[in-house]
């Protein structure tokens, strides 16, 4: 049985977007499920729009998602091979040289449109037997009757009448091969057996099938997945928020959450929502790909990311949080951050949110900003004596552990005959500047004696 080979073939004219990442995930999982090969092919033949920065962003995005490739190819380095296959089609009579100028072809199409026909090349040079020459291109000699179709892995049978297809250009007059030739030749020579891609490529598929047939090559299986839509049911774009995978990484999403979420946008297995990487590989088949467009739901992604944050070990999250603190010009020790991470895991949806909430732990005491409304409400002449007395008690604690702090505070409220809530919010505002934080005992112990004493003294002067 022929070994399965899939590929992901992005153009480096921009970042790796969400739709492309989902296509990559589908092809990667299909190859891994079948113990096949997964090829990453950078289709950089558009010299004007392709950039090294976009290429690197694609490679970085794939690596972040954990989509390792077995082979990496750059299409721009294969033009000689593409032209070799075009020459084969000319030699076999499946392609021909054409001397018609772009202006003449435009006039042909305008005339056809005016006469109510499909705008296409009028076959002027099809039987002229021309050879190469200045300004000449090479065209495919496409069949004029019948239809070209295939059984799509997602959409079922699709066919196009051949009379609607064109004798498409294979090689431009400047000698460069067109996209559809490059794709087919690359897929043939790389042994690609299965192609999953967006349904914006459906119109390319009959053209590519005709090239396969002209070359006498075995055709791969095609599957075209619907586009991802925004909440307004329009194609997902920048106006819907982040669409670049790199941007989601920068906003603090975990790669396993992103892969899991994108997998479920167009693939399902009953009501199961959460899959480990191993389960994805074991369970993925094209039979469960959906034929209806999926809607990108930011709330669902956030909920899934929150789940994976809760499941992660603090040491891993601490390492991922360091760049977020660095962006705030906050020096952070990984071991210390790992200590405070568990306080925020139950309540953070992204790493960026976690970093924002944990910032007060790392700020210099003098840089702590106070919510002025909270100060006016809780740091009052009535609460300051409590803060001063508690500060004195904390200063004398031989052990600054969470349990020791809890024991001191419990003893204080019992001695003074006040409730815990009478001291909790004044303490919280004094230490964090805000009215919301993790548990007070954990916060005090994690801040450490020096910061706690400094901040309480600072608050007493407000």
N, C-alpha and C positions, 0 to 999 in steps of 0.2 A: 504494500500500500504506500502511495506517495506521501512523503512527509509534509505536513502542513507548514506553509510559510505565509506569514501576514506581514503587513507593512503599515507604517504611518509616514505620510509624506507631506509635511507642512512647507509652506513657502515662507522664507524669512523676511517678509515685508512688514512684520509687526510682531508683537509678543504672542506667546502661546495663549490663545483665548480658551474660554470654557468649552465651547463646542469642539474645538480641536482636541483639547485634553480628553474629552469624553470619547472621541473617536479613537484616540491613542489607547485609552483604557480598554475599549472593546477589542481592538486588535491584539493588544498585549495579552489579555486574558485568554483569547481564543488560541493563541500560539502556546501559551503555557499550559492550558487545559489539555491540549493535544500533543504535548511534548514536542512542539514544533519550533520554528525559528521566527524571531520577531526582528524586522529590519526597520531602522530609522533612516529615512532618505530625505535630505534637505533639498527641496526643489528650488534652487537658487538661480534659475536661468533668467529671471527678470533682473538684469544687471543694474538697472536704474533704481529699482525700489528695494532690492535685497541689500541688507546691511550686516556686517559682522556682529553688531550689537544685538540685532534681532535673532541671528543664528545662535548666539550664546544664550540669549534669554530662553530660546526653545530648549536647548540642551539642559540649562539650569532647571527649567520647569519640569522636564521629564525626569531629571534626577531627583528633584524634590518629591515628586509623586511616587518615586520608587519604580518607575517603568524602565527597567534596564533593557538595553538592546543587544542583540547578538551581532549585528553588523551596522555600520554607519557609512552612508554614501552621500556624496555631493553631486547633484545632477549636472552642475555646470562643468564638471570634470569629464563628462561622458559624451560630449557632443560628437566626437569622432565616431564613436560606436553608433550613435543615433543615425548619423549620416550614412554609415555603412549599411544599415538596415533599409534606409530609404533607397539607396542604390539597388539593393536586392529587389525591391518592389518595382522599380523602373525596369530592371532586367527581366523580371518575370511577366511584365505586361500589366501589372496591377497598379502602376502609377505612370504618369507622363509629364513631360516638360510643357510649361505654359508660358507664352510670351505676353499675355494680356496684362496691361498696366492696372494699378489699383483704380485709376480713374475710369478705365473701360469697364472694370468689374462693377464699380458703383453704378455706372449707367445701365448695365444689364439688370441690376437689382431694382433700380428705380423703374425701369420699363416693365419688369415682371409685376411689380407692385401696382403700377398704373393699370395693368391688364387683369388684375385680380388673381395673379399667380403668386406662389411663394417666392420671395426674393432670394435668388441663388445664381450661381455661375451658370452661364448658358452653354457650356461644353464646347466652346469655339475651338479649343486646341486639343480636344480629346482624341481625335483620330488624325491629327496632322503629322505625327511621327517626329516631332521636334527633338533636337538634342540640346545639350546645355548651351547657354549663351548669356551675355550681359542682360541683367534685369529680368531673367527668367526664374520662375519658381517651379516646384514640383507639386503635382496634384494627385490625389488618390483617384483611381478609376472605380468609382463606387457603382454598385448594381443599380439599375434604373427601375426595376420592377420588384415586386415581392415586399418583404418586410424584414427588419432586423430586430430580433428580440432575445430575451433571456428570462430565466426564472430567478427572480430576485429573492434573496434569503429573507428579506423583510417584507417586501411589497407584493410578492407573488409574480405572476407573468406580466412582463412589460414588453411592448413591441412598438416600433416606429415604422411607418410606411417608407420604403426606400425612395419614393418619388419626392418625399419631403427633405431627404438628406442631400448633402452637397458633395461635389468633388472637392473635398476640403484640401487646402494647401498643407503639404507635409513639410516642405522646406521653403523658407522665404527666399526672396531674390538676393538677400545678402548672404545666403548660405546657411542660415541658422535653422535648426529643426523646430517645429512648433511643439507646444505643450503636449498635445495628445500623442504624438509620435514618441517623444521622450519618455512619457509615462509607460506606454505599452512596451517599448524596447527594454526599459529598466525592469518592468515586472516580468517580462519573459526571461531575461538574462539572470535575474535574481531568483528565479524559480518560484515567484509568488503564486500561491494557489487560491487564496481567499482575500477579498478586498471588502472591508467594511468602511464606508465613508458617508458623508452627509448627502442628503437627497438633492442638494444643489448641483451634484455631479450627475444626476440622472441623464441630463441632456448630452453629457460627454460620452456616456457609456455606449450608445450605438455607433458613434464615430470610432471609438476604441475597438469595439468588436470587429468592425470592418477592417481595421488595421491588423488585428490578430488573424483574421481570415486571409487577408492579402499575403501575410507572411507564412501562412500554413502552420500557425502556432496553436497550441492547446490554450483554450480560454480559461481564465480563473473563474471562480464563483464570485458574484457581486452581491452585496447587501447594502442598501441605502437607507440610513436612519433619518427620521425627520429632524428638522431643526429644533433647537431649544428656544422656547418663547419666553418673553418677559411676562410679568403679571397682567399686562394689558393685552396679552395674546398676540403681540407683535414680536418679530425676530429680536432675540436678545442683543442688546447693543450697549454702548457706553452710557446712554441716558438711563439705563436701568441700574447703574452703579458699576461696581467692579466687574469686569469681564475677563481681565487678564489673570492667569493663574499666579503670576508673580505678585500681583496686587493682593490676592487673597493671602499669600504667604506673608506679605508685609503687614497685613491687618491682623495676623495672629491666628490663622486657621491651621490646623494640623493636617498633614498630608493624608493620613488615613481617613480623616473625616471628609476631605475633598474627594478622594477616590470613591469612598462608599457612597457619597451623595450623588456624584456624577454617574456612577454605575446605575443607580436607581432611577436616573432620568432617562428612561427609554428601555430599561430591562427590569424584569420583576421575577420573583419566585414566591408565589402566594402572597401572604401578608408580611413576610419577613423583611425587616428594614435594615438591620445591622448585620454586616458580614465581616468576618476576619479576612485577612489577605488569603489565607489558606482556603477558606470556604469559597471565596470568589473564584479562585483557580479551579477548585474541584467542581463547582456547580455551574460555571458559565457555559452556555451554549447559545447559538444564534436562534434557537427555537423560541427563546423567551424575549427576544427583542420586540419592542412595540412598534406598531405602524402609525400611531398617532403622535403628534407633537407633544413634548413634555414642557411643563411650565416651571421655570426656575423660581423657587420659593426660598427667599432669604431666611425666613423664620425656621424652616425645616433644616436648612444648613446650619444655622446657629444652634439649634437643639442638638443636632448630631455632633457638632464640634464640642458642645458642652459635655456630651456623653463621653467623648474620647478624652477630654481634659480630665474628667473625674477618674477615668480608668488608667491614666498615665502615672508613672512613678514620678515623685517630686523631683528627683535628681535630673531626669530628662527635661522636664518643664523648666527647671531652673536654668539649664543651659540654653534653652530656646528663648528665655526671657531676657537674658543678658543684653542682646542687641536693642531691645525695647527700652531698657534702662539707659543704655549708652546714648540712645537718641535723645534722652532727656538730660544728658550730661550728668548722670548719676553713676558713681562708682559702685559696683555691686560684686560681692563675693559669692561665687556659685554655691558654696556650702551654706552660707547664711540665707540666700534666696531659697534653697531647697527646704530650709527650716520653716519659712513663712508660706511657701506654696500651698501646703495642705489647708491652710485657713481659707484660701480663696477658691480651691478646686470645686466645692459644691455650688459656687455662685457666679462663676465667670463663664461667659460664652466664647470668648476669644482670649488669646494671650495678650493682646493690646489692652483689652478691658482689665485683665488681671494686673498688668503692669501699672495701669492708671490707678487702680484701687490700692495697690501695694506701695505706691510711690512714697507715702508718708513714712514708711519704715526706713527709707534710704536717704531722705532729705537731711541736710544739716539742720539742726534745731532752729537756728535763726532764720532759715529759709521756709519754715513751715507757714503756710498760709491758712488763715482762720476764716471760717464762714461767719461773717459778722452777725448775722441774725442768730446763729447758734450761740455765739459768745454772749450776746445781749440776753438771751433766754436762760443760759445755763451757767455762765461764769459771772455770778452775782455776789453781792456782799453777803448773801445768805449761804452761798455754797463755798466761798473761798476758805472759810475756816476748816471745812471738811477736807478740801484739797491740801491745805497746809499740814493738817494733822496726818493725813494719809501719806503725804510726801515724807514726813518725819519717820513714820512707821516703815515705809519701804526702804528708806536710807539705812535703817538699822537691821534689815533682814539679813541674816547670815547666808541664807540660800535664796537666790532670786529665781527659783523654779516656778512653773505654773501653779503647782499645788501649794507652794509656800505663799505666793501672792493671793491665791484664792482664800487660804486660811486667814491671812491678815485682814482682807476685806470683810470676810464673814464675821470675824471677831469685832471689827470696828462697828459695823452696823448693829450688832447685838449690844455692844457697849453703849452706843449713843442712842439706841432706841429708834433708829431711822430705818426706812426700807432701802433695799439695794438700789432701787430705781432713783432714789434721792441723790445717790453719789455716782451712779453709772454714767449718765449722760454728761455731767460736768467733767468727769474723768476722761471720757471719750473725746470730748471737744478739746480739752486741754492737751491731750496726747496726740490726736490725729488731725485736729482742725475741723473735723466734720462730725456729723451726728450718726454716721453709719460706718461700721468697721466690723471685723471679725470679733469673736468673743473677747470680752475685756481682759480676762485672766491671761488668755493666750497672747493677746496683743501686748500687754505689759511685760510679760516674761520674754517675748521675742524682741521687743524694743531694747531691752537690757537696762540695767540700773542707771547708767550715766545719762542716757537719752531721756528716760522717764523723769529723773530728778531735774534735769535741765528744763524739760518742757513744762513740768508742773511749776517750777519757779518762774518761767516765762509767762505762764498763764495767770499766775497770781498778780502780775504787773499789768495785765490787760485792763 
